[in-house]
């Protein structure tokens, strides 16, 4: 049995009408693990597990039996092992939500709090069904963002590699040939050859500097101030900023609506939403709203004062509070902004493709033209 102290374990046993003759700590297990190796638990695995769990609970199966069945049939070995540990904790007298709380890397605060609300309200099957639906929509939103960024990122990466290849391997061959001409080279050719010379000579140092710069930026972004500065700058970008704002609104309203409809207290719901917002500016606005709500204000007023969410969202939240249908109103906002994200992603993709092609075409085409200018000049002279 698990407990924080000997007294707690004895108390848990007494609740089961068991008098313990002796209680002592279990010997510590020696575990060896390689971080980063092993099966990763994906959102899709959690969705399947939650849906199956909801179906079995709705069918009237006991909680421990459900966990045993899921442990055996779950394909992901890490998740199956975790379910086994949760099952052992539940058999030891813990609540299901408390058992899940011991595995924060797999079950988020949102998941644990919703399960706790479902256990208290006696509607665990309904809560689990809502949870799986929420995770599915969150996964769909994440997939939209990835699909929007994958193609441009791949094009840019390949183009950078092509430019590096030209500068380091191809242009030096042209340089040797031009040296034999002995004539004055055009200015664009001299510029490109100069860049090629320094690129070939210092490419290793450039790569090292880029890696160090990336690590410094990553360390800075991990700080609270760094996240605020970077996320605020991202929200101010012309096209991308609007997309990020819409994604933040969709995530905020979907998560808060799911928690509120599941019976999680509003303060707890707001704190969970702040942690899962994915943007430091939005998180700051929500945390500021929590302080105002504790002081007796409505949800909509402090969120409106933060100047982060669009006016329409604030007004709809206000209407939801006044009518007592906040969860339904939040769901409507989330559905609307999911469609807005779809439209924005499609617009961004269609806009970025020609811009990237023009930009990269100008760079690669400029390098090629600069290299052929002396040949054209020589041909004209001979002609």
C-alpha positions as a printed Julia matrix, in Angstrom:
383×3 Matrix{Float64}:
   0.0    0.0     0.0
   1.23   3.5    -0.81
   1.16   6.31    1.71
   3.09   9.39    2.81
   3.71   7.98    6.28
   3.24   4.89    8.46
   0.28   6.56   10.22
  -1.48   7.23    6.92
  -1.06   3.62    5.81
  -2.42   2.35    9.14
  -5.4    4.71    8.76
  -6.14   3.45    5.24
  -5.98  -0.14    6.48
  -8.34   0.62    9.4
 -10.87   1.98    6.88
 -10.81  -1.5     5.3
 -11.27  -3.04    8.79
  -7.68  -4.36    8.81
  -5.47  -4.0    11.88
  -1.79  -4.05   10.85
   0.63  -5.84   13.18
   3.6   -4.05   11.57
   4.15  -1.47    8.83
   7.54  -0.8     7.28
   8.77   0.88    4.07
   9.16  -1.38    1.05
  12.73  -1.81   -0.22
  13.59   0.64   -2.96
  13.68  -0.84   -6.45
  16.86  -0.32   -8.43
  15.78   0.88  -11.83
  17.89   1.47  -14.91
  16.48   3.55  -17.69
  17.79   5.34  -20.75
  16.04   8.67  -21.07
  14.56   9.2   -24.49
  14.32   5.46  -25.26
  11.22   3.33  -25.08
   7.7    3.75  -26.38
   6.25   7.23  -26.19
   2.62   7.62  -25.11
   0.9    9.63  -27.82
  -2.35  11.55  -27.52
  -3.97   8.96  -29.78
  -3.1    6.22  -27.25
  -4.73   8.25  -24.46
  -7.86   8.8   -26.58
  -8.28   5.06  -27.25
  -7.64   4.2   -23.59
 -10.14   6.82  -22.38
 -12.87   5.83  -24.85
 -12.56   2.14  -24.0
 -12.56   2.94  -20.29
 -15.72   5.08  -20.67
 -17.49   2.27  -22.56
 -16.66  -0.35  -19.9
 -17.64   1.94  -16.98
 -20.93   2.73  -18.75
 -21.51  -1.03  -19.13
 -21.25  -1.42  -15.36
 -17.86  -3.12  -15.03
 -15.96  -2.48  -11.77
 -13.13   0.06  -11.96
 -10.34  -2.39  -11.11
 -11.59  -4.92  -13.65
 -11.64  -2.21  -16.35
  -8.04  -1.29  -15.57
  -7.0   -4.96  -15.69
  -8.59  -5.46  -19.11
  -7.02  -2.26  -20.47
  -3.61  -3.2   -19.1
  -3.72  -6.47  -21.03
  -5.0   -5.12  -24.35
  -3.16  -1.77  -24.56
  -0.54  -2.04  -27.31
   1.73   0.75  -26.05
   4.04  -0.94  -23.48
   4.7    2.25  -21.49
   1.0    3.05  -21.17
   0.21  -0.58  -20.3
   2.83  -0.48  -17.53
   1.38   2.79  -16.22
  -2.15   1.35  -16.2
  -0.83  -1.57  -14.17
   0.64   0.81  -11.59
  -2.62   2.8   -11.47
  -4.55  -0.46  -10.98
  -2.26  -1.44   -8.07
  -2.77   1.98   -6.43
  -6.55   1.75   -6.8
  -6.53  -1.75   -5.31
  -4.49  -0.28   -2.45
  -7.3    2.16   -1.58
  -6.49   5.26   -3.63
  -9.06   7.1    -5.71
  -8.64   6.72   -9.47
  -7.79  10.43   -9.91
  -5.16  10.28   -7.17
  -3.59   7.23   -8.82
  -3.44   9.07  -12.15
  -1.83  12.09  -10.47
   1.31  10.03   -9.8
   2.0    9.94  -13.58
   2.0   13.6   -14.71
   3.99  12.92  -17.88
   1.15  10.79  -19.23
  -1.98  12.2   -17.55
  -2.13  16.01  -17.52
  -3.6   18.22  -14.77
  -6.65  18.71  -16.97
  -7.16  14.95  -17.27
  -6.72  14.32  -13.53
  -9.04  17.17  -12.46
 -11.79  16.1   -14.84
 -11.56  12.51  -13.61
 -11.71  13.76  -10.01
 -14.85  15.78  -10.83
 -16.38  12.72  -12.51
 -15.69  10.53   -9.48
 -17.19  13.07   -7.08
 -20.27  13.58   -9.24
 -20.77   9.89  -10.02
 -20.56  10.57  -13.77
 -17.12   9.15  -14.54
 -18.28   7.54  -17.81
 -19.68  10.86  -19.09
 -16.52  12.73  -18.09
 -14.3   10.15  -19.8
 -16.34  10.47  -23.0
 -15.93  14.28  -22.87
 -12.22  13.89  -22.21
 -11.67  11.66  -25.22
 -13.65  14.06  -27.44
 -11.61  17.0   -26.13
  -8.27  15.24  -26.72
  -9.34  14.25  -30.25
 -10.15  17.89  -31.1
  -6.9   19.07  -29.51
  -4.96  16.54  -31.59
  -6.78  17.68  -34.74
  -5.86  21.31  -33.99
  -2.21  20.37  -33.44
  -2.19  18.41  -36.7
  -3.52  21.44  -38.6
  -0.7   23.6   -37.26
   1.93  20.99  -38.12
   0.56  20.52  -41.64
   0.69  24.29  -42.18
   4.34  24.52  -41.13
   5.79  21.24  -42.46
   5.82  22.1   -46.17
   7.35  25.61  -45.87
   9.92  24.36  -43.33
  10.93  21.48  -45.63
  11.27  23.8   -48.63
  13.39  26.29  -46.68
  15.62  23.54  -45.22
  16.28  21.94  -48.64
  16.95  25.33  -50.21
  19.45  26.26  -47.49
  21.28  22.97  -48.1
  21.36  23.67  -51.84
  22.78  27.18  -51.3
  25.44  25.8   -48.92
  26.35  23.13  -51.47
  26.71  25.76  -54.2
  28.81  28.05  -52.02
  31.13  25.37  -50.65
  31.55  22.97  -53.59
  30.36  24.46  -56.89
  31.41  28.13  -56.81
  35.07  27.39  -55.88
  35.33  25.43  -59.15
  34.07  28.45  -61.07
  36.53  30.63  -59.12
  39.5   28.54  -60.34
  38.25  28.84  -63.9
  37.76  32.62  -63.65
  41.29  33.08  -62.28
  42.63  31.76  -65.58
  40.75  34.45  -67.52
  42.69  37.23  -65.81
  39.9   39.73  -66.6
  38.04  41.92  -64.12
  34.96  40.07  -62.9
  31.51  41.71  -62.58
  30.61  43.03  -59.12
  27.85  40.39  -58.45
  30.33  37.61  -59.26
  32.96  39.05  -56.92
  30.39  39.32  -54.11
  29.23  35.72  -54.51
  32.8   34.45  -54.73
  33.69  36.39  -51.56
  30.74  34.83  -49.72
  31.79  31.4   -51.02
  35.37  31.94  -49.81
  34.3   32.82  -46.28
  31.59  30.13  -46.23
  34.08  27.41  -47.17
  36.67  28.66  -44.73
  34.4   29.32  -41.76
  31.43  26.96  -42.31
  32.33  24.89  -39.24
  32.46  27.99  -37.04
  29.14  29.21  -38.48
  27.48  25.89  -37.65
  28.93  25.93  -34.12
  27.79  29.54  -33.64
  24.3   28.62  -34.89
  24.07  25.7   -32.45
  25.28  27.87  -29.55
  22.87  30.63  -30.54
  19.98  28.16  -30.68
  20.85  26.84  -27.21
  21.1   30.36  -25.79
  17.73  31.24  -27.3
  16.2   28.02  -25.94
  17.56  28.76  -22.45
  16.24  32.32  -22.63
  12.82  31.12  -23.8
  12.6   28.8   -20.8
  12.63  31.83  -18.48
   9.36  33.58  -17.69
  10.52  36.9   -19.15
  11.91  35.19  -22.25
   8.6   33.47  -22.97
   6.7   36.73  -22.5
   9.0   38.65  -24.86
   9.08  35.98  -27.59
   5.36  35.1   -27.42
   4.38  38.78  -27.44
   6.56  39.33  -30.52
   4.99  36.32  -32.26
   1.47  37.63  -31.63
   2.43  40.94  -33.31
   3.6   39.31  -36.55
   1.43  40.32  -39.57
  -0.15  37.0   -40.62
   1.29  34.42  -38.22
   0.31  36.52  -35.19
  -3.38  36.43  -36.1
  -3.22  32.66  -36.59
  -1.52  32.16  -33.21
  -4.16  34.35  -31.54
  -6.98  32.3   -33.05
  -5.29  29.06  -31.98
  -4.93  30.42  -28.42
  -8.63  31.41  -28.32
  -9.74  28.01  -29.66
  -7.59  26.18  -27.1
  -8.66  28.43  -24.21
 -12.39  28.19  -24.86
 -12.36  24.46  -25.65
 -10.4   23.59  -22.5
 -12.33  25.92  -20.17
 -15.68  24.8   -21.58
 -14.79  21.12  -21.12
 -13.68  21.69  -17.51
 -16.67  23.84  -16.54
 -19.17  21.4   -18.08
 -17.48  18.58  -16.14
 -18.05  20.29  -12.8
 -14.48  21.45  -12.1
 -14.54  24.68   -9.99
 -13.99  27.82  -12.08
 -10.78  28.89  -10.28
  -9.24  25.43  -10.71
 -10.4   25.39  -14.33
  -8.79  28.76  -15.06
  -5.49  27.69  -13.47
  -5.42  24.52  -15.6
  -6.31  26.51  -18.73
  -3.49  28.98  -18.01
  -0.95  26.13  -17.82
  -2.16  24.58  -21.07
  -2.58  27.82  -23.06
   0.72  27.4   -24.9
   1.39  31.17  -24.92
   2.94  33.16  -22.06
   0.94  36.32  -22.89
  -2.35  34.43  -22.78
  -1.25  32.64  -19.6
  -0.45  36.0   -17.96
  -3.87  37.37  -18.93
  -5.67  34.32  -17.49
  -3.69  34.4   -14.25
  -4.52  38.1   -13.89
  -8.19  37.27  -14.45
  -8.05  34.63  -11.7
  -7.02  37.27   -9.14
  -9.95  39.47  -10.2
 -12.41  36.54  -10.1
 -11.31  35.72   -6.55
 -12.12  39.34   -5.71
 -15.71  38.87   -6.9
 -15.53  40.06  -10.52
 -16.94  38.2   -13.52
 -14.75  36.24  -15.9
 -15.34  38.46  -18.93
 -14.28  41.81  -17.41
 -10.66  41.0   -16.46
 -10.2   39.03  -19.69
 -11.43  42.07  -21.63
  -9.08  44.38  -19.7
  -6.1   42.16  -20.64
  -6.59  43.1   -24.33
  -5.56  39.65  -25.53
  -8.87  38.08  -26.6
 -11.05  39.52  -29.41
 -14.07  41.63  -28.3
 -16.53  39.09  -29.75
 -15.1   36.36  -27.48
 -15.39  38.6   -24.4
 -18.99  39.54  -25.22
 -20.03  35.92  -25.79
 -18.41  34.87  -22.5
 -20.3   37.7   -20.76
 -23.59  36.5   -22.28
 -22.78  32.92  -21.19
 -22.2   34.09  -17.61
 -25.43  36.1   -17.52
 -27.54  33.26  -18.91
 -25.86  30.53  -16.83
 -24.76  28.67  -19.96
 -21.07  29.47  -19.91
 -19.97  25.95  -20.92
 -22.3   25.9   -23.95
 -21.18  29.38  -25.02
 -17.51  28.42  -24.7
 -18.13  25.33  -26.84
 -19.72  27.52  -29.55
 -16.76  29.92  -29.49
 -14.34  26.97  -29.73
 -16.22  25.49  -32.71
 -16.22  28.89  -34.45
 -12.51  29.46  -33.9
 -11.66  25.91  -34.98
 -13.17  26.85  -38.35
 -11.32  30.17  -38.26
  -8.05  28.3   -37.68
  -8.82  26.04  -40.67
  -9.38  29.1   -42.87
  -6.31  30.9   -41.52
  -4.08  27.84  -42.02
  -5.28  27.45  -45.61
  -4.73  31.18  -46.28
  -1.28  31.13  -44.67
  -0.22  28.07  -46.67
  -1.45  29.54  -49.96
   0.31  32.84  -49.14
   3.6   31.33  -47.99
   4.13  28.98  -50.93
   4.55  31.67  -53.63
   6.5   33.97  -51.27
   8.96  31.21  -50.38
   9.33  30.22  -54.02
   9.99  33.83  -55.11
  12.45  34.42  -52.24
  14.41  31.21  -52.77
  14.26  31.57  -56.54
  15.79  35.03  -56.21
  18.62  33.73  -53.99
  19.47  30.6   -55.97
  18.83  32.31  -59.31
  21.01  35.25  -58.23
  23.89  32.93  -57.36
  23.62  31.09  -60.7
  23.38  34.33  -62.73
  26.35  35.85  -60.86
  28.44  32.82  -61.78
  27.48  32.91  -65.45
  27.91  36.68  -65.94
  31.66  36.38  -66.67
  30.97  33.61  -69.19
  28.36  35.79  -70.94
  30.82  38.71  -70.9
  33.57  36.52  -72.37
  31.25  35.22  -75.07
  30.23  38.79  -75.98
  33.91  39.81  -76.18
  34.79  36.88  -78.41
  31.73  37.57  -80.57
